[in-house]
Amino acid sequence: MRQAQRDAKLYGSRTILIDGVIPEVGCGSPLLNDSWMSKESFFNKNYQDVEIIISSPDECAKLFFKKNRLKTNYLHIDGDHSQEQVENDLSCFLPLMDADSFLTNIVTGK
């Protein structure tokens, strides 16, 4: 997403990545030494301007987006890949989206 913003010359745009850091759901943790958050990672070397918030989507929506009166015009929900979590994330962020916003998600069914 950040690279697309750069390529489109969307100056002043922001990319905010929210990660709940819940390794018990099997998705890993950005805090591990060999993760995308390590100093040597491709992500960390090339996308230092991505804002990272370690928080649950519920808390982030309330304590960061609503508190700072932020809206989003593109939301990608990845979460723990469950239908329940996608629905929860959507309920948190849908009120923070305009009618012309974009939404993508990843759901793996069981």
Backbone as XML, in Angstrom:
<?xml version="1.0"?>
<chain id="A" units="angstrom">
  <residue number="1" name="MET">
    <atom name="N" x="0.832" y="-1.179" z="0.000"/>
    <atom name="CA" x="0.000" y="0.000" z="0.000"/>
    <atom name="C" x="0.885" y="1.255" z="0.000"/>
  </residue>
  <residue number="2" name="ARG">
    <atom name="N" x="1.876" y="1.271" z="0.846"/>
    <atom name="CA" x="2.722" y="2.466" z="0.913"/>
    <atom name="C" x="3.414" y="2.728" z="-0.421"/>
  </residue>
  <residue number="3" name="GLN">
    <atom name="N" x="3.888" y="1.665" z="-1.051"/>
    <atom name="CA" x="4.559" y="1.839" z="-2.334"/>
    <atom name="C" x="3.593" y="2.374" z="-3.384"/>
  </residue>
  <residue number="4" name="ALA">
    <atom name="N" x="2.352" y="1.901" z="-3.360"/>
    <atom name="CA" x="1.342" y="2.409" z="-4.296"/>
    <atom name="C" x="1.096" y="3.900" z="-4.069"/>
  </residue>
  <residue number="5" name="GLN">
    <atom name="N" x="1.082" y="4.325" z="-2.823"/>
    <atom name="CA" x="0.903" y="5.755" z="-2.527"/>
    <atom name="C" x="2.079" y="6.562" z="-3.067"/>
  </residue>
  <residue number="6" name="ARG">
    <atom name="N" x="3.281" y="6.018" z="-2.904"/>
    <atom name="CA" x="4.461" y="6.710" z="-3.435"/>
    <atom name="C" x="4.392" y="6.796" z="-4.953"/>
  </residue>
  <residue number="7" name="ASP">
    <atom name="N" x="4.090" y="5.668" z="-5.600"/>
    <atom name="CA" x="4.042" y="5.627" z="-7.060"/>
    <atom name="C" x="2.995" y="6.584" z="-7.621"/>
  </residue>
  <residue number="8" name="ALA">
    <atom name="N" x="1.878" y="6.723" z="-6.921"/>
    <atom name="CA" x="0.800" y="7.614" z="-7.366"/>
    <atom name="C" x="1.039" y="9.061" z="-6.956"/>
  </residue>
  <residue number="9" name="LYS">
    <atom name="N" x="2.166" y="9.298" z="-6.302"/>
    <atom name="CA" x="2.531" y="10.638" z="-5.833"/>
    <atom name="C" x="1.448" y="11.248" z="-4.948"/>
  </residue>
  <residue number="10" name="LEU">
    <atom name="N" x="0.938" y="10.424" z="-4.047"/>
    <atom name="CA" x="-0.080" y="10.885" z="-3.094"/>
    <atom name="C" x="0.630" y="11.505" z="-1.892"/>
  </residue>
  <residue number="11" name="TYR">
    <atom name="N" x="1.176" y="12.671" z="-2.106"/>
    <atom name="CA" x="1.925" y="13.369" z="-1.066"/>
    <atom name="C" x="0.997" y="13.701" z="0.096"/>
  </residue>
  <residue number="12" name="GLY">
    <atom name="N" x="1.475" y="13.508" z="1.291"/>
    <atom name="CA" x="0.664" y="13.768" z="2.478"/>
    <atom name="C" x="-0.176" y="12.578" z="2.911"/>
  </residue>
  <residue number="13" name="SER">
    <atom name="N" x="-0.140" y="11.500" z="2.128"/>
    <atom name="CA" x="-0.904" y="10.309" z="2.513"/>
    <atom name="C" x="-0.184" y="9.571" z="3.639"/>
  </residue>
  <residue number="14" name="ARG">
    <atom name="N" x="-0.929" y="8.744" z="4.324"/>
    <atom name="CA" x="-0.375" y="7.974" z="5.439"/>
    <atom name="C" x="-0.747" y="6.506" z="5.264"/>
  </residue>
  <residue number="15" name="THR">
    <atom name="N" x="0.149" y="5.641" z="5.675"/>
    <atom name="CA" x="-0.144" y="4.221" z="5.771"/>
    <atom name="C" x="0.023" y="3.855" z="7.235"/>
  </residue>
  <residue number="16" name="ILE">
    <atom name="N" x="-1.037" y="3.311" z="7.810"/>
    <atom name="CA" x="-1.016" y="2.913" z="9.211"/>
    <atom name="C" x="-1.251" y="1.414" z="9.279"/>
  </residue>
  <residue number="17" name="LEU">
    <atom name="N" x="-0.308" y="0.691" z="9.847"/>
    <atom name="CA" x="-0.386" y="-0.749" z="9.987"/>
    <atom name="C" x="-0.714" y="-1.064" z="11.438"/>
  </residue>
  <residue number="18" name="ILE">
    <atom name="N" x="-1.774" y="-1.827" z="11.639"/>
    <atom name="CA" x="-2.197" y="-2.197" z="12.994"/>
    <atom name="C" x="-1.933" y="-3.679" z="13.181"/>
  </residue>
  <residue number="19" name="ASP">
    <atom name="N" x="-1.217" y="-4.037" z="14.217"/>
    <atom name="CA" x="-0.936" y="-5.448" z="14.510"/>
    <atom name="C" x="-1.206" y="-5.689" z="15.980"/>
  </residue>
  <residue number="20" name="GLY">
    <atom name="N" x="-2.044" y="-6.664" z="16.239"/>
    <atom name="CA" x="-2.400" y="-6.994" z="17.620"/>
    <atom name="C" x="-1.361" y="-7.805" z="18.352"/>
  </residue>
  <residue number="21" name="VAL">
    <atom name="N" x="-0.366" y="-8.341" z="17.631"/>
    <atom name="CA" x="0.684" y="-9.173" z="18.218"/>
    <atom name="C" x="0.064" y="-10.269" z="19.083"/>
  </residue>
  <residue number="22" name="ILE">
    <atom name="N" x="-0.586" y="-11.198" z="18.426"/>
    <atom name="CA" x="-1.206" y="-12.332" z="19.112"/>
    <atom name="C" x="-0.635" y="-13.612" z="18.507"/>
  </residue>
  <residue number="23" name="PRO">
    <atom name="N" x="0.584" y="-13.995" z="18.891"/>
    <atom name="CA" x="1.218" y="-15.152" z="18.261"/>
    <atom name="C" x="0.465" y="-16.471" z="18.490"/>
  </residue>
  <residue number="24" name="GLU">
    <atom name="N" x="-0.361" y="-16.549" z="19.514"/>
    <atom name="CA" x="-1.078" y="-17.797" z="19.779"/>
    <atom name="C" x="-2.108" y="-18.145" z="18.712"/>
  </residue>
  <residue number="25" name="VAL">
    <atom name="N" x="-2.467" y="-17.201" z="17.843"/>
    <atom name="CA" x="-3.401" y="-17.517" z="16.761"/>
    <atom name="C" x="-2.667" y="-18.106" z="15.556"/>
  </residue>
  <residue number="26" name="GLY">
    <atom name="N" x="-1.353" y="-18.215" z="15.654"/>
    <atom name="CA" x="-0.589" y="-18.881" z="14.608"/>
    <atom name="C" x="-0.109" y="-17.986" z="13.488"/>
  </residue>
  <residue number="27" name="CYS">
    <atom name="N" x="-0.253" y="-16.702" z="13.612"/>
    <atom name="CA" x="0.173" y="-15.783" z="12.545"/>
    <atom name="C" x="1.537" y="-15.175" z="12.819"/>
  </residue>
  <residue number="28" name="GLY">
    <atom name="N" x="2.205" y="-15.613" z="13.875"/>
    <atom name="CA" x="3.513" y="-15.066" z="14.185"/>
    <atom name="C" x="3.417" y="-13.766" z="14.941"/>
  </residue>
  <residue number="29" name="SER">
    <atom name="N" x="4.544" y="-13.165" z="15.113"/>
    <atom name="CA" x="4.602" y="-11.905" z="15.842"/>
    <atom name="C" x="5.623" y="-10.993" z="15.199"/>
  </residue>
  <residue number="30" name="PRO">
    <atom name="N" x="5.300" y="-9.725" z="15.038"/>
    <atom name="CA" x="6.276" y="-8.801" z="14.464"/>
    <atom name="C" x="7.451" y="-8.540" z="15.403"/>
  </residue>
  <residue number="31" name="LEU">
    <atom name="N" x="7.365" y="-8.993" z="16.618"/>
    <atom name="CA" x="8.423" y="-8.735" z="17.582"/>
    <atom name="C" x="9.503" y="-9.808" z="17.586"/>
  </residue>
  <residue number="32" name="LEU">
    <atom name="N" x="9.332" y="-10.876" z="16.819"/>
    <atom name="CA" x="10.346" y="-11.918" z="16.739"/>
    <atom name="C" x="11.567" y="-11.393" z="15.997"/>
  </residue>
  <residue number="33" name="ASN">
    <atom name="N" x="12.735" y="-11.949" z="16.311"/>
    <atom name="CA" x="13.985" y="-11.454" z="15.730"/>
    <atom name="C" x="14.038" y="-11.534" z="14.212"/>
  </residue>
  <residue number="34" name="ASP">
    <atom name="N" x="13.437" y="-12.564" z="13.609"/>
    <atom name="CA" x="13.521" y="-12.732" z="12.156"/>
    <atom name="C" x="12.242" y="-12.292" z="11.448"/>
  </residue>
  <residue number="35" name="SER">
    <atom name="N" x="11.490" y="-11.403" z="12.048"/>
    <atom name="CA" x="10.202" y="-10.989" z="11.486"/>
    <atom name="C" x="10.360" y="-9.791" z="10.555"/>
  </residue>
  <residue number="36" name="TRP">
    <atom name="N" x="9.231" y="-9.356" z="10.026"/>
    <atom name="CA" x="9.212" y="-8.177" z="9.169"/>
    <atom name="C" x="9.593" y="-6.909" z="9.926"/>
  </residue>
  <residue number="37" name="MET">
    <atom name="N" x="9.616" y="-6.973" z="11.264"/>
    <atom name="CA" x="9.975" y="-5.807" z="12.065"/>
    <atom name="C" x="11.462" y="-5.740" z="12.424"/>
  </residue>
  <residue number="38" name="SER">
    <atom name="N" x="12.218" y="-6.764" z="12.091"/>
    <atom name="CA" x="13.643" y="-6.722" z="12.442"/>
    <atom name="C" x="14.326" y="-5.592" z="11.670"/>
  </residue>
  <residue number="39" name="LYS">
    <atom name="N" x="15.398" y="-5.058" z="12.206"/>
    <atom name="CA" x="16.085" y="-3.926" z="11.579"/>
    <atom name="C" x="16.606" y="-4.260" z="10.185"/>
  </residue>
  <residue number="40" name="GLU">
    <atom name="N" x="16.903" y="-5.539" z="9.941"/>
    <atom name="CA" x="17.463" y="-5.953" z="8.665"/>
    <atom name="C" x="16.395" y="-6.331" z="7.642"/>
  </residue>
  <residue number="41" name="SER">
    <atom name="N" x="15.143" y="-6.330" z="8.011"/>
    <atom name="CA" x="14.091" y="-6.788" z="7.104"/>
    <atom name="C" x="13.891" y="-5.828" z="5.930"/>
  </residue>
  <residue number="42" name="PHE">
    <atom name="N" x="13.397" y="-6.358" z="4.829"/>
    <atom name="CA" x="13.072" y="-5.546" z="3.661"/>
    <atom name="C" x="12.075" y="-4.456" z="4.043"/>
  </residue>
  <residue number="43" name="PHE">
    <atom name="N" x="11.058" y="-4.833" z="4.801"/>
    <atom name="CA" x="10.033" y="-3.879" z="5.212"/>
    <atom name="C" x="10.639" y="-2.712" z="5.989"/>
  </residue>
  <residue number="44" name="ASN">
    <atom name="N" x="11.424" y="-3.022" z="6.976"/>
    <atom name="CA" x="11.986" y="-1.979" z="7.847"/>
    <atom name="C" x="12.988" y="-1.094" z="7.109"/>
  </residue>
  <residue number="45" name="LYS">
    <atom name="N" x="13.692" y="-1.647" z="6.153"/>
    <atom name="CA" x="14.643" y="-0.848" z="5.390"/>
    <atom name="C" x="13.964" y="0.067" z="4.379"/>
  </residue>
  <residue number="46" name="ASN">
    <atom name="N" x="12.831" y="-0.361" z="3.827"/>
    <atom name="CA" x="12.208" y="0.359" z="2.723"/>
    <atom name="C" x="10.943" y="1.125" z="3.082"/>
  </residue>
  <residue number="47" name="TYR">
    <atom name="N" x="10.354" y="0.825" z="4.222"/>
    <atom name="CA" x="9.075" y="1.448" z="4.565"/>
    <atom name="C" x="9.075" y="2.009" z="5.988"/>
  </residue>
  <residue number="48" name="GLN">
    <atom name="N" x="10.107" y="2.761" z="6.283"/>
    <atom name="CA" x="10.207" y="3.355" z="7.609"/>
    <atom name="C" x="9.133" y="4.399" z="7.857"/>
  </residue>
  <residue number="49" name="ASP">
    <atom name="N" x="8.480" y="4.871" z="6.806"/>
    <atom name="CA" x="7.442" y="5.892" z="6.959"/>
    <atom name="C" x="6.060" y="5.296" z="7.215"/>
  </residue>
  <residue number="50" name="VAL">
    <atom name="N" x="5.955" y="3.969" z="7.271"/>
    <atom name="CA" x="4.683" y="3.337" z="7.640"/>
    <atom name="C" x="4.525" y="3.450" z="9.152"/>
  </residue>
  <residue number="51" name="GLU">
    <atom name="N" x="3.398" y="3.987" z="9.573"/>
    <atom name="CA" x="3.117" y="4.117" z="11.002"/>
    <atom name="C" x="2.625" y="2.769" z="11.515"/>
  </residue>
  <residue number="52" name="ILE">
    <atom name="N" x="3.219" y="2.280" z="12.584"/>
    <atom name="CA" x="2.862" y="0.977" z="13.130"/>
    <atom name="C" x="2.251" y="1.169" z="14.510"/>
  </residue>
  <residue number="53" name="ILE">
    <atom name="N" x="1.089" y="0.572" z="14.682"/>
    <atom name="CA" x="0.407" y="0.631" z="15.970"/>
    <atom name="C" x="0.224" y="-0.802" z="16.460"/>
  </residue>
  <residue number="54" name="ILE">
    <atom name="N" x="0.810" y="-1.126" z="17.590"/>
    <atom name="CA" x="0.646" y="-2.442" z="18.195"/>
    <atom name="C" x="-0.573" y="-2.347" z="19.101"/>
  </residue>
  <residue number="55" name="SER">
    <atom name="N" x="-1.682" y="-2.924" z="18.625"/>
    <atom name="CA" x="-2.954" y="-2.787" z="19.332"/>
    <atom name="C" x="-3.970" y="-3.725" z="18.702"/>
  </residue>
  <residue number="56" name="SER">
    <atom name="N" x="-5.007" y="-4.021" z="19.442"/>
    <atom name="CA" x="-6.126" y="-4.739" z="18.849"/>
    <atom name="C" x="-6.883" y="-3.756" z="17.958"/>
  </residue>
  <residue number="57" name="PRO">
    <atom name="N" x="-7.594" y="-4.245" z="16.942"/>
    <atom name="CA" x="-8.368" y="-3.330" z="16.100"/>
    <atom name="C" x="-9.396" y="-2.529" z="16.900"/>
  </residue>
  <residue number="58" name="ASP">
    <atom name="N" x="-10.030" y="-3.158" z="17.886"/>
    <atom name="CA" x="-11.031" y="-2.469" z="18.706"/>
    <atom name="C" x="-10.421" y="-1.254" z="19.403"/>
  </residue>
  <residue number="59" name="GLU">
    <atom name="N" x="-9.300" y="-1.490" z="20.082"/>
    <atom name="CA" x="-8.640" y="-0.415" z="20.828"/>
    <atom name="C" x="-8.101" y="0.655" z="19.883"/>
  </residue>
  <residue number="60" name="CYS">
    <atom name="N" x="-7.538" y="0.234" z="18.763"/>
    <atom name="CA" x="-6.974" y="1.193" z="17.815"/>
    <atom name="C" x="-8.065" y="2.096" z="17.246"/>
  </residue>
  <residue number="61" name="ALA">
    <atom name="N" x="-9.197" y="1.513" z="16.886"/>
    <atom name="CA" x="-10.296" y="2.311" z="16.338"/>
    <atom name="C" x="-10.755" y="3.356" z="17.343"/>
  </residue>
  <residue number="62" name="LYS">
    <atom name="N" x="-10.885" y="2.933" z="18.598"/>
    <atom name="CA" x="-11.369" y="3.859" z="19.639"/>
    <atom name="C" x="-10.298" y="4.850" z="20.080"/>
  </residue>
  <residue number="63" name="LEU">
    <atom name="N" x="-9.140" y="4.327" z="20.445"/>
    <atom name="CA" x="-8.136" y="5.159" z="21.101"/>
    <atom name="C" x="-7.225" y="5.924" z="20.145"/>
  </residue>
  <residue number="64" name="PHE">
    <atom name="N" x="-7.192" y="5.534" z="18.902"/>
    <atom name="CA" x="-6.324" y="6.262" z="17.969"/>
    <atom name="C" x="-7.144" y="6.956" z="16.883"/>
  </residue>
  <residue number="65" name="PHE">
    <atom name="N" x="-7.927" y="6.195" z="16.126"/>
    <atom name="CA" x="-8.664" y="6.796" z="15.014"/>
    <atom name="C" x="-9.749" y="7.753" z="15.494"/>
  </residue>
  <residue number="66" name="LYS">
    <atom name="N" x="-10.620" y="7.299" z="16.357"/>
    <atom name="CA" x="-11.707" y="8.175" z="16.814"/>
    <atom name="C" x="-11.180" y="9.343" z="17.619"/>
  </residue>
  <residue number="67" name="LYS">
    <atom name="N" x="-10.231" y="9.080" z="18.502"/>
    <atom name="CA" x="-9.669" y="10.139" z="19.342"/>
    <atom name="C" x="-9.029" y="11.231" z="18.499"/>
  </residue>
  <residue number="68" name="ASN">
    <atom name="N" x="-8.352" y="10.847" z="17.412"/>
    <atom name="CA" x="-7.671" y="11.807" z="16.546"/>
    <atom name="C" x="-8.524" y="12.222" z="15.340"/>
  </residue>
  <residue number="69" name="ARG">
    <atom name="N" x="-9.785" y="11.797" z="15.353"/>
    <atom name="CA" x="-10.740" y="12.131" z="14.280"/>
    <atom name="C" x="-10.208" y="11.776" z="12.897"/>
  </residue>
  <residue number="70" name="LEU">
    <atom name="N" x="-9.637" y="10.575" z="12.796"/>
    <atom name="CA" x="-9.099" y="10.099" z="11.531"/>
    <atom name="C" x="-10.122" y="9.236" z="10.809"/>
  </residue>
  <residue number="71" name="LYS">
    <atom name="N" x="-10.120" y="9.319" z="9.510"/>
    <atom name="CA" x="-10.938" y="8.467" z="8.651"/>
    <atom name="C" x="-9.973" y="7.657" z="7.789"/>
  </residue>
  <residue number="72" name="THR">
    <atom name="N" x="-10.476" y="6.588" z="7.211"/>
    <atom name="CA" x="-9.671" y="5.824" z="6.277"/>
    <atom name="C" x="-10.417" y="5.705" z="4.961"/>
  </residue>
  <residue number="73" name="ASN">
    <atom name="N" x="-9.677" y="5.785" z="3.866"/>
    <atom name="CA" x="-10.326" y="5.598" z="2.572"/>
    <atom name="C" x="-9.909" y="4.290" z="1.914"/>
  </residue>
  <residue number="74" name="TYR">
    <atom name="N" x="-9.006" y="3.558" z="2.559"/>
    <atom name="CA" x="-8.664" y="2.211" z="2.115"/>
    <atom name="C" x="-8.379" y="1.386" z="3.365"/>
  </residue>
  <residue number="75" name="LEU">
    <atom name="N" x="-9.096" y="0.297" z="3.511"/>
    <atom name="CA" x="-8.920" y="-0.580" z="4.669"/>
    <atom name="C" x="-8.701" y="-1.986" z="4.165"/>
  </residue>
  <residue number="76" name="HIS">
    <atom name="N" x="-7.595" y="-2.582" z="4.570"/>
    <atom name="CA" x="-7.338" y="-3.989" z="4.265"/>
    <atom name="C" x="-7.368" y="-4.751" z="5.578"/>
  </residue>
  <residue number="77" name="ILE">
    <atom name="N" x="-8.279" y="-5.689" z="5.681"/>
    <atom name="CA" x="-8.405" y="-6.491" z="6.901"/>
    <atom name="C" x="-7.721" y="-7.819" z="6.671"/>
  </residue>
  <residue number="78" name="ASP">
    <atom name="N" x="-6.761" y="-8.122" z="7.496"/>
    <atom name="CA" x="-6.029" y="-9.385" z="7.407"/>
    <atom name="C" x="-6.267" y="-10.179" z="8.685"/>
  </residue>
  <residue number="79" name="GLY">
    <atom name="N" x="-5.999" y="-9.581" z="9.829"/>
    <atom name="CA" x="-6.291" y="-10.196" z="11.126"/>
    <atom name="C" x="-5.815" y="-11.621" z="11.268"/>
  </residue>
  <residue number="80" name="ASP">
    <atom name="N" x="-6.635" y="-12.418" z="11.943"/>
    <atom name="CA" x="-6.263" y="-13.823" z="12.155"/>
    <atom name="C" x="-6.879" y="-14.733" z="11.091"/>
  </residue>
  <residue number="81" name="HIS">
    <atom name="N" x="-7.414" y="-14.144" z="10.042"/>
    <atom name="CA" x="-7.960" y="-14.855" z="8.885"/>
    <atom name="C" x="-9.271" y="-15.578" z="9.173"/>
  </residue>
  <residue number="82" name="SER">
    <atom name="N" x="-9.915" y="-15.296" z="10.273"/>
    <atom name="CA" x="-11.201" y="-15.943" z="10.570"/>
    <atom name="C" x="-12.349" y="-15.017" z="10.194"/>
  </residue>
  <residue number="83" name="GLN">
    <atom name="N" x="-13.477" y="-15.602" z="9.862"/>
    <atom name="CA" x="-14.660" y="-14.821" z="9.516"/>
    <atom name="C" x="-15.072" y="-13.933" z="10.692"/>
  </residue>
  <residue number="84" name="GLU">
    <atom name="N" x="-14.996" y="-14.478" z="11.908"/>
    <atom name="CA" x="-15.397" y="-13.715" z="13.094"/>
    <atom name="C" x="-14.535" y="-12.475" z="13.282"/>
  </residue>
  <residue number="85" name="GLN">
    <atom name="N" x="-13.229" y="-12.631" z="13.086"/>
    <atom name="CA" x="-12.342" y="-11.488" z="13.289"/>
    <atom name="C" x="-12.535" y="-10.445" z="12.195"/>
  </residue>
  <residue number="86" name="VAL">
    <atom name="N" x="-12.763" y="-10.891" z="10.968"/>
    <atom name="CA" x="-13.021" y="-9.945" z="9.879"/>
    <atom name="C" x="-14.279" y="-9.141" z="10.194"/>
  </residue>
  <residue number="87" name="GLU">
    <atom name="N" x="-15.319" y="-9.819" z="10.660"/>
    <atom name="CA" x="-16.562" y="-9.114" z="11.002"/>
    <atom name="C" x="-16.328" y="-8.128" z="12.138"/>
  </residue>
  <residue number="88" name="ASN">
    <atom name="N" x="-15.539" y="-8.512" z="13.134"/>
    <atom name="CA" x="-15.226" y="-7.615" z="14.251"/>
    <atom name="C" x="-14.444" y="-6.398" z="13.766"/>
  </residue>
  <residue number="89" name="ASP">
    <atom name="N" x="-13.417" y="-6.635" z="12.958"/>
    <atom name="CA" x="-12.609" y="-5.526" z="12.442"/>
    <atom name="C" x="-13.455" y="-4.581" z="11.602"/>
  </residue>
  <residue number="90" name="LEU">
    <atom name="N" x="-14.329" y="-5.151" z="10.797"/>
    <atom name="CA" x="-15.189" y="-4.330" z="9.957"/>
    <atom name="C" x="-16.133" y="-3.482" z="10.807"/>
  </residue>
  <residue number="91" name="SER">
    <atom name="N" x="-16.677" y="-4.063" z="11.860"/>
    <atom name="CA" x="-17.580" y="-3.283" z="12.714"/>
    <atom name="C" x="-16.840" y="-2.149" z="13.417"/>
  </residue>
  <residue number="92" name="CYS">
    <atom name="N" x="-15.567" y="-2.327" z="13.704"/>
    <atom name="CA" x="-14.766" y="-1.272" z="14.342"/>
    <atom name="C" x="-14.462" y="-0.128" z="13.374"/>
  </residue>
  <residue number="93" name="PHE">
    <atom name="N" x="-14.169" y="-0.472" z="12.123"/>
    <atom name="CA" x="-13.667" y="0.531" z="11.189"/>
    <atom name="C" x="-14.691" y="1.038" z="10.184"/>
  </residue>
  <residue number="94" name="LEU">
    <atom name="N" x="-15.779" y="0.336" z="9.989"/>
    <atom name="CA" x="-16.781" y="0.808" z="9.036"/>
    <atom name="C" x="-17.266" y="2.225" z="9.347"/>
  </residue>
  <residue number="95" name="PRO">
    <atom name="N" x="-17.491" y="2.570" z="10.618"/>
    <atom name="CA" x="-17.906" y="3.947" z="10.912"/>
    <atom name="C" x="-16.822" y="4.997" z="10.605"/>
  </residue>
  <residue number="96" name="LEU">
    <atom name="N" x="-15.595" y="4.548" z="10.386"/>
    <atom name="CA" x="-14.487" y="5.465" z="10.113"/>
    <atom name="C" x="-14.186" y="5.573" z="8.623"/>
  </residue>
  <residue number="97" name="MET">
    <atom name="N" x="-15.067" y="5.002" z="7.801"/>
    <atom name="CA" x="-14.866" y="5.004" z="6.362"/>
    <atom name="C" x="-15.926" y="5.861" z="5.676"/>
  </residue>
  <residue number="98" name="ASP">
    <atom name="N" x="-15.519" y="6.548" z="4.612"/>
    <atom name="CA" x="-16.448" y="7.313" z="3.803"/>
    <atom name="C" x="-17.122" y="6.391" z="2.789"/>
  </residue>
  <residue number="99" name="ALA">
    <atom name="N" x="-18.173" y="6.877" z="2.157"/>
    <atom name="CA" x="-18.943" y="6.071" z="1.200"/>
    <atom name="C" x="-18.111" y="5.632" z="0.005"/>
  </residue>
  <residue number="100" name="ASP">
    <atom name="N" x="-17.096" y="6.407" z="-0.365"/>
    <atom name="CA" x="-16.276" y="6.053" z="-1.522"/>
    <atom name="C" x="-14.968" y="5.355" z="-1.139"/>
  </residue>
  <residue number="101" name="SER">
    <atom name="N" x="-14.912" y="4.807" z="0.052"/>
    <atom name="CA" x="-13.721" y="4.101" z="0.526"/>
    <atom name="C" x="-13.654" y="2.699" z="-0.079"/>
  </residue>
  <residue number="102" name="PHE">
    <atom name="N" x="-12.463" y="2.122" z="-0.021"/>
    <atom name="CA" x="-12.230" y="0.770" z="-0.512"/>
    <atom name="C" x="-11.958" y="-0.154" z="0.668"/>
  </residue>
  <residue number="103" name="LEU">
    <atom name="N" x="-12.389" y="-1.406" z="0.536"/>
    <atom name="CA" x="-12.190" y="-2.417" z="1.562"/>
    <atom name="C" x="-11.762" y="-3.713" z="0.900"/>
  </residue>
  <residue number="104" name="THR">
    <atom name="N" x="-10.690" y="-4.303" z="1.401"/>
    <atom name="CA" x="-10.282" y="-5.640" z="0.974"/>
    <atom name="C" x="-10.038" y="-6.464" z="2.219"/>
  </residue>
  <residue number="105" name="ASN">
    <atom name="N" x="-10.154" y="-7.793" z="2.078"/>
    <atom name="CA" x="-9.882" y="-8.648" z="3.234"/>
    <atom name="C" x="-9.417" y="-10.012" z="2.793"/>
  </residue>
  <residue number="106" name="ILE">
    <atom name="N" x="-8.887" y="-10.747" z="3.741"/>
    <atom name="CA" x="-8.462" y="-12.132" z="3.526"/>
    <atom name="C" x="-9.201" y="-12.972" z="4.546"/>
  </residue>
  <residue number="107" name="VAL">
    <atom name="N" x="-9.943" y="-13.959" z="4.054"/>
    <atom name="CA" x="-10.646" y="-14.886" z="4.935"/>
    <atom name="C" x="-10.317" y="-16.292" z="4.474"/>
  </residue>
  <residue number="108" name="THR">
    <atom name="N" x="-9.901" y="-17.121" z="5.400"/>
    <atom name="CA" x="-9.712" y="-18.522" z="5.078"/>
    <atom name="C" x="-10.767" y="-19.299" z="5.841"/>
  </residue>
  <residue number="109" name="GLY">
    <atom name="N" x="-11.549" y="-20.043" z="5.133"/>
    <atom name="CA" x="-12.647" y="-20.784" z="5.760"/>
    <atom name="C" x="-12.211" y="-22.132" z="6.293"/>
  </residue>
  <residue number="110" name="LYS">
    <atom name="N" x="-13.006" y="-22.617" z="7.226"/>
    <atom name="CA" x="-12.762" y="-23.961" z="7.775"/>
    <atom name="C" x="-13.951" y="-24.811" z="7.451"/>
  </residue>
</chain>
